[in-house]
Amino acid sequence: MAHQPQPLKILAIGSPLSALGTLVDKVTSINSKHGPFDACVIVGDLFKQDSDGSELGSLTAVFPVPTYFTIGKYALPQSVKDKIKETGGEVVRNLVFLGKSGVLSTAQGLKIAYVGGTYDEEVYNIPSSENSSTSSISQNDVNALLSNPLISPATKVEDSLASVRDGTSVLPSPFQGIDLLLTSPPPPSLSLLSPSFSSSGISLATPAPPLAEVIRRARPRYLFWADGEGFWEREPWGWSGSDGKEERWTRAVKLGALGGETSEGGKKPRWFYAFSLPAQTPTTALPKRPANATPNPLIMASAPAHNERKRPALEDQHAIAGEDIAMKKGRTGPTGPPDSYICKVCKKLITQHWIQDCPQRKEVDHSKPPSNYSCKICGSHEHFIRECPEKDKSDAPRNPQGRRLPPQNYVCRACGAGGQHYLRDCPVHVEKEQEKHKKKELGPAECWFCLSNPKVTKHLIVAIGSETYVTLPKGQLIPTTAAQVAQGGFKPLVPGGGHVLIIPIAHHPTLMSIPPEDAMSIITELESYKSSLRACYAAYQAVPVTFEIGRLSGRGGHAHVQVVPVPKELTDKVAHAFRVAGEKQGIDWEDEPERALARVGPTGNYFKVECPDGTKMVHLLKGNFDLQFGRMILAGLLGLPHRIDWKDCGQTEAEEKEDAQKFKKAFAPFHS
């Protein structure tokens, strides 16, 4: 797992609600006064309800720092969804959609987990194929997040208090876990044991119980949510290690809306939160206990109500925890709802019943959709999409390209045609989008790999052809100095390390995007270099693993492939390692890799691996993708988990030059 070697400055912003111009101005202002920030996260809704996404077109400035957002209460505009699908996540420069549920690990070691959408108990259990496009949290969303390898191992919550006391629990390291967790609704129990909650003026009336397990497993350093009105910063709580001592701390912050209305006092609730994340590596000291820390509300809430109480001072805490358990499990009896509870059916704040006991709930026919529901297949208001009679009809009307035609009441926003085509198929819309999003050539000062850029580290280049060149990367995966080798893992076999990049001299964002008239000569020379590298590695009992992250957008978007030598005895293990790790992260591999690449063509985003046993693997990027994935897998195979992040593998210029000269000498006999 990559660590965070340096402190990071982070900025969190509450729901902009389509006030994107204001958002850019505010982030720019805060960044200039208190920055520079390493990342900015949007908590809640970037767009207001029923927005068409046109606000993006009115932006006159760019986001000054990488800014990430997920889904809030409202679904994203269709135009924004189309843009995300096209680019793989980047909506405008430095504004990136994370996805609905998952974990992002940045190059700086920042780990951001997110679960977008609101919580509805009934919708939560609907299969993901039926609610994946909604703004509601599903069980599959939560399960996908919990299965992510960056989420800490599960603990036995039901006996966690006792196990911590007697030292039998097996808990994660303080350096495992998430840095930021972004949600729209809060988890239950945050009000437990908090001295400030009663005077905060906010309500936790719409909690999402499944998030409690997410937090217990992720142990985030910061939890942000934006559902409801007002601002509240809860007192921090700790997580105990194997010795029972608290060694990691979580701070929970609810932000007001940047684009919301002002309060009666004439001010908006606080809508931003700037903070620093201290460096976190196995060698850094554990954080000190905050002066205002409280017992862990999620551990207290998960403890059985009948636990033996050996300390009378905790009686009141267990009584409160009992209320929370009753709320989550829907128990009735002497413990009624708290004063802050709102029944979602009758909308009463002070009530004597839970939602499942509401008299009005029993009168509602849940077999029929609500009045504002519209089937996305046929447009009917009479049935849910899962019950649509047109859902599986093979004879449903389709256009010449084989796509289903919209209902007659559908009107294309681009050309105004009714029932003829969806927006994504409109010729007018397609032409505008192609014109608007034509990729601009990066200038020499912007591209990391253009040889005309004076900042390119030319002393790492080991070979230059007529169409491509070969260079050692900054912070290569293979250790080469005595101090690096002493840290463990497979010993280097190839002189100078041998981890190289093959890069086209001409600027193209991906290999697949190279025009046909140029592709033949570039790919031919690239394959020649790969063949020479294979022969070179073989002389040192090593074999090559080649991978490419093909993205049409992103900083430094210049096509390149990475080639890493691994010991010959690992030949049969590489493909298996990528396949297993992909399954854990929800990465699906194409059955026919080359055909899949041909299908997406020059406009596709993809991750491609060529294994030493000849296996080729392709994953088509559909959303957020960890750019360290390929390096992470090989680091695991080579026993080098401490070298996943290239920034942790820095060398002096003299050491880099020595590696380049050693490899150039070893490579020369195999490529003239």
C-alpha positions in Angstrom: 0.0 0.0 0.0 1.4 3.4 -0.9 2.0 5.7 2.0 1.9 9.5 2.3 5.5 10.7 2.6 4.8 14.4 2.8 2.1 16.6 4.6 -0.8 17.5 2.3 -3.1 20.5 2.3 -6.7 19.7 1.5 -9.8 21.9 0.8 -13.3 20.6 1.2 -16.3 22.6 -0.3 -20.0 22.1 0.5 -22.6 21.7 -2.3 -22.1 24.3 -5.0 -25.6 23.6 -6.5 -24.6 24.7 -10.0 -22.8 27.9 -8.8 -19.7 26.8 -10.7 -18.4 30.3 -11.4 -18.6 31.1 -7.7 -16.9 27.8 -6.9 -13.9 28.5 -9.1 -13.6 32.0 -7.8 -13.8 30.9 -4.2 -11.3 28.0 -4.6 -8.9 30.3 -6.5 -9.1 32.9 -3.7 -8.7 30.4 -0.9 -5.8 28.7 -2.7 -4.0 32.0 -3.3 -4.4 33.1 0.4 -4.0 29.9 2.3 -2.6 27.4 -0.3 -1.3 26.0 -2.4 -3.6 23.0 -1.8 -2.8 19.5 -3.1 -6.5 18.6 -3.7 -10.0 19.9 -3.3 -13.1 17.7 -2.7 -16.7 18.7 -3.3 -19.0 17.3 -0.7 -22.7 17.0 -1.7 -24.1 18.2 -5.0 -22.1 19.9 -7.7 -25.3 20.6 -9.7 -28.7 21.6 -8.5 -31.8 19.6 -9.1 -33.0 19.5 -12.7 -29.8 21.2 -14.0 -28.9 20.5 -17.6 -25.2 20.9 -17.0 -24.9 24.1 -19.1 -23.2 25.8 -16.2 -20.0 24.1 -17.3 -20.0 26.0 -20.6 -20.1 29.4 -18.9 -16.9 28.8 -16.9 -14.2 31.4 -17.9 -11.5 30.1 -15.5 -10.1 26.7 -14.6 -9.8 25.0 -11.3 -6.4 25.9 -9.8 -6.1 22.5 -8.0 -7.2 19.0 -8.8 -10.9 19.0 -7.7 -12.9 15.8 -7.1 -16.7 15.2 -6.8 -19.2 12.4 -6.5 -23.0 12.1 -6.5 -25.1 13.9 -3.9 -28.9 13.9 -3.5 -29.5 14.7 -7.2 -28.7 12.7 -10.3 -26.0 14.3 -12.6 -27.2 16.1 -15.8 -27.2 13.8 -18.8 -24.7 16.1 -20.6 -22.3 15.6 -17.7 -22.8 11.9 -17.8 -22.0 11.9 -21.5 -18.9 13.9 -20.9 -17.8 11.5 -18.1 -18.3 8.6 -20.3 -16.3 10.2 -23.1 -13.3 11.3 -21.0 -13.3 8.6 -18.2 -14.0 11.2 -15.5 -12.6 14.6 -16.3 -15.5 17.0 -16.8 -13.3 20.1 -17.3 -9.7 20.6 -16.7 -8.9 19.7 -13.0 -12.5 18.8 -12.3 -12.8 15.0 -12.0 -15.8 12.8 -11.3 -14.8 10.0 -8.8 -17.7 7.7 -9.5 -20.6 6.6 -7.3 -18.6 4.3 -5.0 -15.0 3.4 -4.7 -11.5 4.5 -3.6 -9.1 6.9 -5.4 -5.4 6.8 -4.5 -3.5 9.8 -5.8 0.2 9.9 -6.7 0.8 11.9 -3.5 -0.5 9.0 -1.4 -3.9 10.6 -0.6 -6.7 8.0 -0.4 -10.2 9.2 -1.0 -13.2 6.8 -0.5 -16.7 7.8 -1.6 -20.3 6.6 -1.5 -22.5 8.9 -3.5 -26.2 9.2 -3.3 -29.0 9.3 -0.7 -30.2 6.4 1.4 -33.6 4.8 1.0 -34.1 1.5 2.8 -36.3 0.0 0.1 -34.1 1.1 -2.9 -31.0 -0.1 -1.1 -31.8 -3.7 -1.7 -32.8 -3.4 -5.4 -30.2 -5.2 -7.6 -27.5 -2.8 -8.9 -28.6 -3.4 -12.5 -31.8 -1.6 -11.8 -30.6 1.3 -9.7 -27.0 1.9 -10.8 -28.0 5.0 -12.6 -30.0 6.5 -9.7 -28.8 8.8 -7.0 -29.7 6.3 -4.3 -27.1 4.2 -2.4 -27.4 0.4 -3.2 -26.1 -2.6 -1.3 -23.8 -3.3 -4.3 -22.3 0.2 -3.9 -21.4 -0.5 -0.3 -20.2 -4.0 -1.0 -18.0 -2.8 -3.9 -16.4 -0.3 -1.5 -15.8 -2.8 1.3 -14.2 -5.2 -1.1 -11.6 -2.6 -2.2 -8.1 -3.7 -1.1 -7.4 -0.2 0.2 -10.1 -0.6 2.8 -8.8 -1.9 6.1 -9.6 -5.5 7.1 -12.8 -6.1 9.0 -12.9 -6.3 12.8 -15.3 -8.3 14.9 -17.6 -5.4 15.8 -20.0 -7.5 17.9 -17.2 -8.1 20.5 -14.9 -5.3 19.7 -15.1 -3.7 23.2 -14.3 -6.9 25.0 -11.6 -7.9 22.5 -9.8 -4.6 22.8 -9.8 -4.9 26.6 -8.4 -8.3 26.7 -6.0 -7.8 23.7 -7.4 -10.6 21.5 -8.6 -8.5 18.6 -6.7 -8.3 15.4 -6.9 -4.7 14.2 -5.3 -2.9 11.2 -2.1 -1.0 11.4 -2.5 2.8 12.1 -1.1 3.4 8.7 -3.9 1.4 7.0 -7.2 3.1 6.2 -8.6 5.9 4.2 -7.7 9.6 4.5 -11.0 11.1 3.4 -14.5 9.5 3.2 -17.1 11.5 1.3 -20.9 10.8 1.7 -24.1 12.7 1.2 -26.1 11.3 4.2 -24.4 10.8 7.6 -23.9 7.4 9.3 -26.1 6.9 12.4 -24.7 7.4 15.9 -22.5 10.5 15.4 -24.5 12.3 18.0 -23.6 9.7 20.6 -21.2 11.0 23.3 -20.8 14.4 21.5 -20.9 17.4 23.9 -21.4 19.8 20.9 -24.2 18.1 19.1 -27.1 19.5 21.3 -26.0 23.1 20.4 -25.0 22.5 16.8 -28.5 23.2 15.4 -28.3 20.4 12.9 -30.4 17.2 12.5 -29.2 13.7 11.8 -32.7 12.7 10.8 -31.9 10.8 7.6 -28.9 8.6 8.4 -27.6 5.7 6.3 -27.0 2.7 8.6 -24.8 0.8 6.0 -22.2 3.6 6.2 -21.4 2.6 9.8 -19.7 -0.6 8.7 -17.9 1.4 5.9 -16.5 3.7 8.5 -15.5 0.9 10.9 -13.6 -0.8 8.1 -12.1 2.3 6.4 -11.2 4.2 9.6 -11.0 7.5 7.7 -8.9 10.4 9.1 -11.7 12.7 7.9 -15.4 12.0 7.2 -17.3 14.7 5.3 -21.1 14.8 4.5 -23.4 17.5 3.3 -27.0 16.3 3.8 -29.3 18.8 5.5 -28.7 22.4 6.7 -25.9 23.9 8.8 -22.3 23.2 9.7 -21.0 21.0 12.5 -17.6 19.7 13.4 -17.8 16.7 15.7 -15.2 16.0 18.3 -12.7 13.4 17.1 -12.7 9.8 18.1 -10.1 7.1 18.1 -9.5 3.6 16.9 -7.7 1.1 19.1 -4.7 -1.0 18.0 -3.8 -4.5 19.1 -2.6 -3.3 22.4 -5.9 -1.5 23.2 -4.4 2.0 22.8 -6.0 4.5 20.5 -3.6 5.2 17.6 -5.7 6.6 14.8 -8.3 9.4 14.9 -11.4 10.3 12.9 -12.8 13.8 12.5 -16.3 14.2 11.1 -17.4 17.4 9.5 -20.8 18.4 8.0 -20.6 21.3 5.6 -23.1 23.9 4.6 -23.9 24.5 0.9 -21.8 27.0 -1.1 -24.8 27.5 -3.4 -27.4 27.5 -0.7 -29.6 30.2 0.8 -28.4 32.5 3.5 -29.7 31.9 7.0 -31.9 34.2 9.0 -28.8 36.0 10.4 -27.7 36.9 6.8 -24.8 34.5 6.6 -24.5 31.1 4.9 -23.5 28.2 7.2 -19.8 27.5 6.9 -19.3 25.9 3.5 -15.6 25.2 3.3 -13.0 23.4 5.5 -9.3 23.7 4.9 -6.9 21.4 6.7 -3.6 19.6 6.6 -3.0 15.9 6.6 0.3 15.0 8.4 2.6 12.6 6.6 1.8 9.0 7.3 4.4 6.3 6.8 5.6 3.4 9.0 8.4 5.6 10.3 6.3 8.6 11.3 5.2 9.0 14.9 1.6 8.1 15.9 -0.7 11.1 16.2 -1.3 12.4 19.7 -4.7 12.1 21.4 -6.7 15.3 20.7 -7.7 17.2 23.8 -11.4 17.1 22.9 -11.5 13.4 21.9 -14.6 11.3 22.8 -15.1 7.5 22.9 -15.8 6.0 19.5 -19.5 6.4 18.8 -19.6 3.6 16.2 -18.1 1.1 18.5 -20.4 2.1 21.3 -23.4 1.9 19.0 -22.4 -1.6 17.8 -22.0 -3.1 21.3 -24.9 -5.4 22.4 -27.4 -3.6 24.7 -27.1 -6.5 27.3 -23.3 -6.3 27.7 -22.1 -6.6 31.2 -21.5 -3.1 32.6 -18.5 -3.1 34.8 -18.1 0.6 34.9 -21.0 2.6 36.3 -19.7 5.8 34.7 -20.7 4.4 31.2 -24.4 3.7 32.2 -25.6 6.8 30.4 -23.5 6.0 27.3 -24.9 2.5 27.0 -28.5 3.9 27.4 -27.9 6.2 24.5 -26.3 3.4 22.4 -29.3 1.3 23.1 -31.5 4.0 21.5 -29.3 4.0 18.4 -29.5 0.2 18.1 -33.2 0.4 18.4 -33.3 3.0 15.7 -31.2 0.9 13.3 -32.9 -2.4 13.9 -36.4 -0.9 14.0 -37.2 -2.2 17.5 -40.3 -1.0 19.3 -41.0 -1.0 23.0 -40.2 1.4 25.8 -37.3 3.0 23.8 -39.0 5.3 21.3 -37.4 7.5 18.7 -35.2 10.4 19.8 -36.4 14.0 19.5 -34.4 14.5 16.3 -36.1 11.6 14.5 -38.3 12.4 11.5 -40.6 9.8 10.1 -40.0 9.8 6.3 -43.6 9.0 5.6 -45.6 11.5 7.7 -42.7 14.0 7.9 -43.3 14.7 11.6 -40.3 15.7 13.6 -41.6 14.8 17.1 -43.3 11.5 16.7 -44.1 8.4 18.8 -43.3 5.8 16.1 -40.6 4.5 13.8 -41.1 4.6 10.1 -42.2 1.0 9.9 -44.9 1.7 12.4 -46.3 4.8 10.7 -50.0 4.6 10.1 -49.7 6.4 6.8 -47.1 4.0 5.5 -49.5 1.1 5.7 -51.9 3.1 3.5 -49.4 3.5 0.7 -49.3 1.0 -2.2 -45.6 0.3 -2.6 -46.2 -1.9 -5.6 -46.8 1.2 -7.7 -44.3 4.0 -8.4 -44.7 7.5 -7.0 -46.5 10.2 -9.0 -43.2 11.8 -10.2 -41.7 8.5 -11.4 -41.2 7.9 -15.1 -40.0 4.7 -16.7 -36.8 5.4 -18.6 -37.6 2.8 -21.3 -41.1 3.6 -22.3 -41.9 6.8 -20.4 -44.9 5.3 -18.5 -45.8 6.5 -15.0 -47.6 3.2 -14.3 -44.8 0.8 -13.6 -41.2 0.6 -12.4 -38.4 0.1 -14.9 -37.9 -3.4 -13.8 -41.5 -4.2 -14.7 -41.5 -2.5 -18.1 -43.0 -4.7 -20.8 -40.7 -3.1 -23.4 -37.6 -4.0 -21.4 -36.7 -7.3 -23.1 -38.6 -6.9 -26.4 -36.4 -7.8 -29.3 -38.9 -6.2 -31.7 -38.8 -2.8 -29.9 -38.3 0.1 -32.4 -34.7 0.9 -33.1 -32.7 3.3 -35.3 -30.4 2.1 -38.2 -27.5 1.8 -35.7 -29.5 -0.8 -33.7 -30.2 1.5 -30.7 -33.6 1.6 -29.1 -35.7 4.6 -30.0 -37.0 6.9 -27.3 -40.7 7.2 -26.4 -42.8 9.6 -28.5 -43.0 12.1 -25.7 -39.2 12.4 -25.6 -37.8 15.6 -27.1 -34.2 16.0 -28.0 -32.7 19.0 -26.3 -30.2 19.6 -29.2 -32.4 19.6 -32.3 -36.0 19.5 -30.8 -37.0 16.3 -32.6 -39.6 14.3 -30.8 -39.3 10.5 -30.4 -36.6 10.3 -33.1 -33.5 9.7 -31.1 -31.9 10.2 -27.7 -29.6 13.2 -27.1 -26.5 10.9 -27.3 -27.5 9.9 -30.9 -28.5 13.3 -32.2 -26.2 14.4 -35.1 -26.4 18.0 -34.0 -25.3 17.1 -30.5 -22.6 14.7 -31.6 -21.1 17.3 -34.0 -21.1 20.0 -31.3 -19.5 17.7 -28.8 -16.8 16.6 -31.2 -16.0 20.2 -32.1 -16.0 21.4 -28.5 -13.9 18.6 -27.2 -11.3 18.4 -29.9 -8.0 17.8 -28.2 -5.6 20.7 -28.2 -2.0 19.9 -28.7 -0.1 20.4 -25.4 2.7 23.0 -25.6 6.3 22.1 -24.9 6.1 23.6 -21.4 3.1 21.4 -20.5 3.9 17.9 -21.8 6.1 15.7 -19.6 7.3 13.6 -22.5 7.8 16.0 -25.5 11.5 16.2 -26.2 11.0 19.9 -27.1 10.1 20.6 -23.4 13.3 21.9 -21.7 12.2 20.3 -18.5 12.4 16.8 -19.8 15.1 14.8 -17.9 17.2 14.0 -20.9 20.0 12.3 -18.8 17.6 9.4 -18.4 17.2 8.7 -22.1 18.9 5.6 -23.2 18.0 5.3 -26.9 16.4 7.6 -29.6 15.0 6.3 -32.9 13.3 8.1 -35.8 9.8 7.8 -34.3 10.2 6.8 -30.6 12.7 7.0 -27.8 13.4 4.9 -24.7 14.0 6.4 -21.3 14.3 5.3 -17.6 11.5 6.8 -15.6 11.8 9.0 -12.6 11.7 6.8 -9.5 11.7 3.5 -11.4 10.2 0.4 -9.7 13.4 -1.6 -9.7 15.8 -0.6 -6.8 19.4 0.0 -7.9 21.3 1.6 -5.0 22.6 -0.4 -2.1 20.3 1.3 0.3 17.3 0.6 -1.8 18.2 -3.0 -2.4 18.7 -3.5 1.3 15.0 -2.7 1.9 14.0 -6.2 0.6 12.3 -7.8 -2.3 13.7 -9.4 -5.5 17.3 -8.3 -6.2 17.7 -6.3 -9.5 18.9 -8.5 -12.4 19.3 -6.0 -15.3 22.1 -3.4 -15.0 20.7 0.0 -14.2 17.4 -1.5 -13.2 15.8 -2.0 -16.6 12.4 -0.4 -16.0 11.9 1.8 -19.1 9.3 3.8 -21.0 8.9 3.7 -24.8 7.5 7.0 -25.9 6.5 8.3 -29.4 8.4 11.5 -30.3 5.3 13.0 -31.8 2.6 14.0 -29.3 -0.4 11.6 -29.3 -2.5 11.0 -26.1 -2.7 7.2 -26.6 -1.2 4.6 -29.1 -4.8 3.9 -30.4 -5.3 7.6 -31.2 -2.3 7.8 -33.6 -3.7 8.6 -37.1 -3.4 5.6 -39.5 -1.0 7.4 -41.8 1.5 7.7 -38.9 0.7 4.6 -36.8 2.5 2.1 -39.0 6.0 3.6 -38.6 5.5 4.5 -34.9 4.2 1.1 -33.8 6.7 -0.8 -35.9 9.6 1.0 -34.2 8.0 0.6 -30.8 7.6 -3.2 -31.3 11.2 -3.3 -32.4 12.3 -1.8 -29.2 10.1 -4.2 -27.2 11.7 -7.1 -29.0 15.2 -5.8 -28.3 14.3 -5.3 -24.6 13.0 -8.9 -24.4 16.4 -10.1 -25.7 18.3 -7.9 -23.4 16.3 -9.0 -20.3 16.7 -12.7 -21.3 20.5 -12.3 -21.1 20.0 -11.5 -17.4 17.4 -14.2 -16.7 14.5 -11.7 -16.7 11.3 -11.3 -18.8 9.4 -8.2 -19.7 5.9 -7.0 -18.5 4.5 -4.2 -20.7 1.5 -2.1 -19.8 -0.1 1.1 -21.1 -2.7 3.4 -19.5 -4.4 5.0 -22.5 -6.3 8.1 -21.5 -7.4 10.8 -23.9 -7.4 13.4 -21.1 -5.2 14.1 -18.1 -2.1 16.1 -17.2 0.8 15.1 -19.4 -1.4 13.2 -21.9 1.4 11.7 -24.1 1.2 8.1 -25.1 3.8 5.8 -23.6 4.2 2.2 -22.6 6.1 1.0 -19.5 8.3 -2.1 -19.7 9.4 -3.7 -16.4 11.8 -6.7 -16.1 10.8 -9.5 -13.7 12.6 -12.7 -12.8 12.1 -15.5 -15.3 10.6 -17.8 -12.6 7.6 -15.3 -12.3 6.6 -15.8 -16.0 3.5 -17.8 -15.2 2.4 -15.7 -12.3 2.0 -12.3 -13.9 -1.3 -12.8 -15.7 -2.8 -14.5 -12.6 -1.7 -11.6 -10.4 -3.4 -9.0 -12.7 -6.5 -11.1 -13.0 -7.0 -11.6 -9.2 -6.2 -8.0 -8.3 -8.6 -6.8 -11.0 -11.4 -8.9 -9.6 -10.8 -7.4 -6.1 -11.0 -3.8 -7.6 -14.0 -4.5 -9.9 -11.9 -4.4 -13.0 -13.3 -6.5 -15.8 -11.0 -7.9 -18.5 -12.1 -8.2 -22.1 -12.5 -11.7 -23.5 -11.1 -10.6 -26.9 -8.5 -7.8 -26.0 -7.5 -6.8 -29.5 -11.1 -6.7 -30.8 -12.1 -4.6 -27.8 -9.4 -2.1 -28.6 -10.5 -2.0 -32.2 -14.1 -1.5 -31.1 -13.4 1.6 -29.0 -10.9 2.9 -31.6 -9.1 6.2 -31.3 -11.6 7.7 -28.9 -11.3 4.9 -26.3 -9.7 4.9 -22.8 -8.1 1.6 -21.8 -5.5 -0.2 -19.7 -3.5 -2.9 -21.6 -1.1 -5.4 -20.2 1.3 -7.8 -22.1 2.5 -10.6 -19.9 5.7 -12.6 -20.4 3.8 -15.8 -21.2 2.2 -14.0 -24.2 -1.2 -13.3 -22.5 -2.7 -9.9 -23.4 -5.2 -8.3 -21.1 -7.4 -5.2 -21.8 -9.7 -3.3 -19.5 -11.8 -0.5 -21.0 -11.8 2.4 -18.6 -15.4 3.4 -17.7 -14.8 5.7 -14.7 -12.2 6.3 -12.1 -9.0 4.1 -12.5 -6.1 3.9 -10.1 -3.1 5.1 -12.2 -0.8 3.1 -9.9 -2.6 -0.2 -10.6 0.0 -1.7 -12.9 2.9 -0.7 -10.8 1.1 -1.9 -7.7 0.7 -5.4 -9.1 4.3 -5.7 -10.1 5.5 -4.3 -6.8 3.5 -7.0 -5.0 5.0 -9.7 -7.2 8.6 -8.4 -6.7 8.2 -8.0 -2.9 8.5 -4.2 -3.3 5.3 -2.7 -1.8 7.3 0.2 -0.4 8.1 1.3 -4.0 4.5 1.6 -5.4 4.7 5.4 -5.5 7.5 6.6 -7.7 7.9 9.6 -5.4 9.1 7.3 -2.7 11.9 6.0 -5.0 13.8 9.3 -5.6 17.5 9.4 -6.5 20.1 12.0 -6.9 20.9 13.2 -10.5 24.2 11.4 -10.2 22.6 8.1 -9.3 20.1 8.5 -12.2 22.9 9.2 -14.6 24.8 6.1 -13.4 21.7 3.9 -13.9 21.1 5.3 -17.4 24.7 4.6 -18.4 24.7 1.1 -17.0 21.5 0.2 -18.8 22.5 1.9 -22.1 25.7 -0.2 -22.1 23.7 -3.4 -21.4 21.0 -2.6 -24.0 23.3 -1.5 -26.8 24.3 -5.0 -28.1 20.6 -5.8 -28.7 19.5 -2.7 -30.6 21.7 -0.8 -33.0 
